[in-house]
Amino acid sequence: WIPVSERMPEDPLVTGKYEEYLVTDAKGHCGVGFYHYKAKAWDSVNWGWLEREDKVDNKEAFVEPSGIGKVVAWMPLPEPYKAESEGEE
């Protein structure tokens, strides 16, 4: 795991490569998402925002539509599963 306090993933606009990551909050809840640099928050293609700043009331408040709280750490996703033979699924 890489703490967000240490570093964030590289910006896809700089690298030219879009990547998703496994993320976790302080309670151990996990999800898959990417860091949205313009919004400065974690987003997910499947679930919507994993977290985002509530700019109306309090910059420290986060909405949790996916059940993931403020992301504290992230890591690259593992390689997808591949069956050893065509008969396996």
C-alpha positions in Angstrom: 0.0 0.0 0.0 1.1 3.6 -0.7 -0.2 6.2 1.7 -1.7 9.2 0.0 0.4 11.3 2.4 3.5 9.9 0.7 2.5 10.3 -2.9 -0.4 10.1 -5.4 -0.5 8.2 -8.6 0.9 10.0 -11.6 -1.4 12.3 -13.5 -2.7 10.5 -16.7 -2.6 13.8 -18.5 1.2 13.8 -18.0 1.8 10.1 -18.5 -0.8 9.6 -21.3 -1.9 6.4 -19.6 -5.2 6.0 -17.7 -5.0 3.6 -14.8 -7.2 2.4 -12.0 -6.0 1.5 -8.5 -7.1 -0.4 -5.4 -7.9 2.2 -2.7 -8.7 1.9 1.0 -10.1 4.2 3.6 -9.1 4.3 7.3 -11.8 1.7 8.2 -10.4 -0.8 5.7 -13.1 -0.4 3.1 -11.7 -1.0 -0.4 -12.7 0.0 -3.9 -11.3 0.5 -7.3 -10.9 3.9 -8.7 -8.6 6.6 -10.2 -7.4 9.9 -8.9 -9.2 12.8 -10.5 -6.5 15.6 -10.5 -8.9 18.5 -11.4 -11.3 17.6 -8.6 -8.5 16.5 -6.2 -10.5 13.4 -5.3 -10.8 9.7 -6.0 -13.4 8.7 -8.6 -14.6 5.4 -10.0 -15.9 4.4 -13.4 -18.3 1.9 -11.8 -19.4 3.6 -8.6 -19.1 7.3 -9.2 -17.1 9.4 -6.7 -15.3 7.4 -4.0 -14.8 10.7 -2.2 -15.0 14.4 -3.1 -14.5 17.6 -1.3 -17.7 19.3 -0.2 -16.9 22.8 -1.3 -20.2 24.2 -0.1 -19.9 23.6 3.7 -16.5 22.3 4.7 -13.4 21.4 2.7 -12.7 18.6 5.1 -16.1 17.0 4.6 -16.5 14.1 2.1 -19.5 12.5 0.6 -19.4 8.8 0.5 -21.8 7.6 -2.2 -19.9 4.3 -2.6 -19.4 3.6 1.1 -15.7 4.4 0.8 -14.6 7.2 3.1 -11.6 9.5 2.6 -9.0 7.4 0.8 -5.8 7.0 2.9 -3.8 4.5 0.7 -3.7 3.1 -2.8 -1.9 0.4 -4.8 -1.7 -0.8 -8.4 -4.2 -3.5 -9.4 -3.0 -7.0 -9.8 -2.8 -8.6 -13.2 -6.2 -10.1 -14.3 -6.8 -13.8 -13.8 -6.0 -16.0 -16.7 -7.0 -19.6 -16.8 -4.1 -22.1 -17.3 -6.1 -24.0 -19.9 -9.0 -23.2 -22.2 -11.2 -25.7 -20.2 -11.1 -23.6 -17.0 -13.3 -20.6 -16.4 
